[in-house]
Amino acid sequence: MAPWLRVLEAYMVQALLRTPAFHRAVEKVVRQVHRIRHGIPPEELGGTKIDQPGEPGFTRHFVQELKTQLGYAEQQEAKGVVKTGRGVDARQQKSTVVEEEGADGAWQTAQKTAREEPKKGFTGEYMDALREQVKNNKNG
């Protein structure tokens, strides 16, 4: 092989190695090989990309969180409905103390609930947190 051809080859290799496009192409190939061997890396699942193959998607998580924050589970529990795994509702038998019926029973129930703090919903907790942040900003 002629010496001038080797010099030309070395120059072309150096020019190729200096280009950012070549390095991006090599990174893509390496990333794809890593995905094939080890699966999707956790850092690529960050942010809103929480869906993983074989697991419930973002929408299901979002709906569950909304139901939790709106008190849907507590409402269903209070009604005595228990959700089974296949989406079938079954009535739950609650063992409660039998109270007297009529005016006396209503009076006893009112006395019990009057002493309890009312439950705060999502909005109440959000407003408390917002007030706390504003208070800290004014003091700080």
C-alpha positions in Angstrom: 0.0 0.0 0.0 1.3 3.4 -0.9 2.4 5.7 1.9 0.3 8.6 0.6 -2.8 6.4 0.9 -2.1 5.7 4.6 -1.7 9.4 5.3 -5.0 10.1 3.6 -6.7 7.3 5.6 -5.3 8.6 8.9 -6.5 12.1 8.0 -10.0 10.9 7.2 -10.2 8.9 10.4 -9.2 12.0 12.4 -11.7 14.1 10.6 -14.5 11.6 11.3 -13.6 11.4 15.0 -13.8 15.1 15.4 -17.4 15.4 14.2 -20.2 15.6 16.7 -22.6 13.7 14.4 -20.3 10.6 14.6 -20.3 10.7 18.4 -24.1 11.0 18.6 -24.5 8.0 16.2 -22.1 5.9 18.4 -24.0 7.0 21.6 -27.3 5.9 20.0 -25.9 2.5 19.1 -24.4 2.0 22.5 -27.7 3.0 24.2 -29.7 0.6 22.1 -27.3 -2.3 22.8 -27.6 -1.5 26.5 -31.4 -1.5 26.3 -31.4 -4.8 24.6 -29.1 -6.4 27.2 -30.4 -4.8 30.4 -33.8 -3.3 29.6 -34.8 0.4 29.9 -32.6 2.2 32.4 -34.4 3.9 35.3 -33.0 7.3 34.5 -35.0 7.2 31.2 -38.2 6.4 33.1 -37.9 9.6 35.2 -40.5 12.4 35.2 -43.8 11.5 33.6 -42.4 8.3 32.0 -43.4 6.0 34.8 -45.0 3.3 32.6 -43.1 0.1 32.6 -43.9 -3.0 30.5 -46.3 -5.3 32.4 -47.2 -2.7 35.1 -50.2 -0.4 35.4 -49.9 2.7 33.4 -49.8 6.4 34.4 -53.6 6.8 33.8 -54.4 4.1 36.3 -52.1 5.6 38.9 -53.5 9.0 38.3 -57.1 7.8 38.7 -56.3 5.9 41.9 -54.6 9.0 43.3 -57.6 11.2 42.5 -59.9 8.7 44.1 -57.8 8.7 47.2 -57.6 12.4 47.5 -61.3 12.9 46.9 -62.0 10.4 49.7 -63.6 7.8 47.4 -62.2 4.9 49.3 -63.5 6.2 52.6 -66.9 6.8 51.1 -67.1 3.2 49.9 -65.8 1.9 53.2 -68.4 4.0 55.0 -71.2 2.6 52.8 -69.9 -0.9 53.5 -68.8 -1.7 50.0 -65.6 -3.6 49.6 -64.0 -3.7 46.1 -62.7 -7.2 45.2 -59.9 -7.9 42.8 -62.1 -8.4 39.8 -64.2 -5.3 40.1 -67.1 -7.0 41.8 -68.7 -5.2 44.8 -69.4 -7.3 47.8 -71.4 -6.0 50.8 -69.3 -6.1 53.9 -70.9 -7.1 57.2 -69.8 -4.6 59.8 -69.9 -5.6 63.4 -71.0 -2.4 65.2 -72.5 -1.8 68.5 -76.3 -1.9 68.2 -77.6 1.5 69.2 -81.0 2.3 70.3 -83.3 3.3 67.5 -85.3 6.5 67.3 -84.5 9.8 69.0 -82.2 8.4 71.6 -80.0 6.6 69.0 -79.8 9.8 66.9 -78.9 11.8 70.0 -76.1 9.4 70.9 -74.7 9.5 67.4 -74.8 13.3 67.3 -72.9 13.4 70.7 -70.2 11.2 69.3 -69.7 13.1 66.1 -69.8 16.5 67.7 -66.6 15.7 69.6 -64.7 14.6 66.5 -62.8 17.0 64.3 -64.3 17.3 60.9 -62.2 15.5 58.3 -60.2 17.7 56.0 -60.4 16.9 52.3 -57.7 17.5 49.7 -58.7 21.1 49.3 -58.5 21.8 53.0 -55.1 20.3 53.3 -53.9 22.1 50.2 -55.1 25.5 51.6 -53.4 24.8 55.0 -50.1 24.1 53.2 -50.5 27.2 51.1 -51.2 29.4 54.2 -48.2 27.9 55.9 -46.0 28.7 52.9 -47.3 32.3 52.7 -46.7 32.7 56.5 -43.1 31.4 56.1 -42.4 33.8 53.2 -43.7 36.8 55.2 -41.7 35.8 58.3 -38.5 34.9 56.3 
